[in-house]
Amino acid sequence: MANLLTALRLLLIAPVVYGLANPGSMPAYWLALLFLLAITSDFLDGKVARASNTASAGGMLFDHSTDFLFVTSTMAALAFTDVLSPILPVLVTIAFSQYVLDSYFWLKQKQLKMSFLGRWNGVFYFGPALLFIASQLSIAGFLQTLFGLAAVWLGYGLILSTLLSIVDRTIAPLRTAA
């Protein structure tokens, strides 16, 4: 069941990215519903896996890889529409690749090894698209502009925190050796 929730999020990538890259192509409330469904599946998949005693390293890799594909795709769509800098999805790709390579090859773990900053970045990577979608909802009223600006500024903050995460993972082996 947990992997089905993750697979649902994987299937939601195409319609969400299309809606973000082509504002007005679908009603904003539909885009919001699809995005909230993706967030809900991410919130529940790990809980379901642990509750049903089916949590595994493979399931964790599937979940995190799906998260990576979802957030980098949404960021790329927002970069396409000039909401975010195209640097952000590139940095997220570097950080995720480093996360996987460090976990399996450098640390020789049998599962992914999260860092504190990387974990919080992973949570906040959903933020720019969520804020942008909120800015498109007519019920937001005067907050529409604020949500739009918050999406842009969160993007800049995530560039900085992702760079810090990359540097932290790069120097971590030096701290371990010392």
ROTIVO-661588 format. One record per residue (C-alpha): x, y, z; residue in three letters. Coordinates in steps of 0.05 Angstrom, whole numbers, padded with zeros to 5 digits, always signed. Layout:
BEGIN
XYZALA/...
***
This chain:
BEGIN
+00000+00000+00000MET/+00057+00048+00017ALA/+00089+00038-00052ASN/+00021+00051-00084LEU/+00018+00118-00049LEU/+00088+00134-00075THR/+00068+00110-00145ALA/+00008+00157-00142LEU/+00055+00216-00131ARG/+00097+00192-00189LEU/+00035+00192-00234LEU/+00017+00262-00211LEU/+00082+00292-00237ILE/+00058+00300-00309ALA/-00008+00337-00296PRO/+00021+00380-00241VAL/+00081+00401-00283VAL/+00036+00415-00343TYR/-00008+00459-00300GLY/+00051+00497-00271LEU/+00086+00506-00338ALA/+00022+00529-00372ASN/-00014+00575-00323PRO/-00088+00578-00338GLY/-00087+00510-00375SER/-00128+00480-00319MET/-00169+00510-00263PRO/-00124+00532-00206ALA/-00166+00493-00156TYR/-00154+00428-00196TRP/-00079+00441-00195LEU/-00084+00455-00120ALA/-00122+00390-00110LEU/-00071+00349-00149LEU/-00013+00382-00112PHE/-00045+00370-00044LEU/-00058+00298-00064LEU/+00017+00291-00079ALA/+00036+00321-00012ILE/-00013+00276+00024THR/+00015+00215-00010SER/+00085+00236+00011ASP/+00062+00247+00083PHE/+00027+00180+00087LEU/+00071+00131+00049ASP/+00125+00125+00103GLY/+00073+00122+00159LYS/+00036+00066+00122VAL/+00100+00028+00110ALA/+00120+00031+00183ARG/+00050+00015+00209ALA/+00044-00046+00163SER/+00115-00068+00178ASN/+00133-00064+00104THR/+00185-00008+00108ALA/+00247-00025+00068SER/+00310+00007+00040ALA/+00281-00003-00030GLY/+00216+00031-00010GLY/+00255+00089+00019MET/+00295+00096-00045LEU/+00230+00094-00086PHE/+00198+00147-00041ASP/+00258+00194-00042HIS/+00270+00185-00117SER/+00197+00201-00130THR/+00202+00262-00085ASP/+00264+00283-00124PHE/+00229+00275-00191LEU/+00167+00311-00167PHE/+00201+00372-00137VAL/+00254+00381-00191THR/+00200+00375-00244SER/+00156+00426-00210THR/+00217+00472-00200MET/+00236+00464-00273ALA/+00164+00482-00293ALA/+00167+00544-00249LEU/+00235+00562-00279ALA/+00204+00555-00348PHE/+00152+00608-00329THR/+00206+00652-00297ASP/+00180+00643-00226VAL/+00243+00608-00202LEU/+00316+00611-00222SER/+00335+00552-00267PRO/+00395+00543-00220ILE/+00350+00513-00166LEU/+00329+00448-00202PRO/+00402+00438-00224VAL/+00427+00445-00152LEU/+00373+00398-00127VAL/+00395+00347-00178THR/+00467+00353-00155ILE/+00447+00349-00081ALA/+00403+00287-00092PHE/+00456+00252-00133SER/+00507+00267-00079GLN/+00458+00240-00026TYR/+00449+00174-00063VAL/+00523+00166-00081LEU/+00547+00183-00011ASP/+00497+00137+00022SER/+00510+00075-00021TYR/+00581+00083-00045PHE/+00620+00129+00002TRP/+00587+00108+00068LEU/+00571+00038+00041LYS/+00502+00039+00073GLN/+00446-00008+00053LYS/+00398+00050+00053GLN/+00398+00125+00044LEU/+00432+00166+00098LYS/+00397+00233+00108MET/+00429+00296+00134SER/+00393+00346+00178PHE/+00395+00402+00126LEU/+00380+00355+00069GLY/+00318+00330+00104ARG/+00290+00400+00115TRP/+00308+00421+00045ASN/+00268+00361+00020GLY/+00207+00386+00059VAL/+00214+00458+00035PHE/+00226+00438-00038TYR/+00150+00429-00043PHE/+00141+00502-00020GLY/+00152+00544-00083PRO/+00101+00505-00124ALA/+00052+00505-00066LEU/+00059+00581-00058LEU/+00054+00593-00133PHE/-00009+00551-00137ILE/-00038+00589-00077ALA/-00023+00654-00115SER/-00066+00629-00172GLN/-00128+00615-00129LEU/-00180+00670-00134SER/-00200+00657-00061ILE/-00131+00683-00040ALA/-00153+00755-00056GLY/-00102+00806-00034PHE/-00055+00749-00014LEU/-00044+00727-00086GLN/+00013+00776-00096THR/+00043+00758-00028LEU/+00041+00683-00044PHE/+00074+00696-00111GLY/+00130+00737-00080LEU/+00139+00685-00025ALA/+00148+00631-00079ALA/+00203+00671-00111VAL/+00239+00687-00046TRP/+00233+00616-00020LEU/+00266+00595-00085GLY/+00325+00640-00070TYR/+00329+00614+00001GLY/+00329+00543-00025LEU/+00386+00558-00072ILE/+00427+00580-00012LEU/+00406+00522+00033SER/+00418+00472-00023THR/+00488+00499-00034LEU/+00501+00494+00040LEU/+00475+00422+00040SER/+00522+00404-00019ILE/+00581+00435+00017VAL/+00562+00400+00083ASP/+00560+00332+00048ARG/+00625+00347+00013THR/+00663+00362+00077ILE/+00628+00310+00120ALA/+00681+00256+00104PRO/+00735+00304+00127LEU/+00700+00312+00194ARG/+00692+00237+00201THR/+00766+00225+00186ALA/+00788+00276+00237ALA/
***
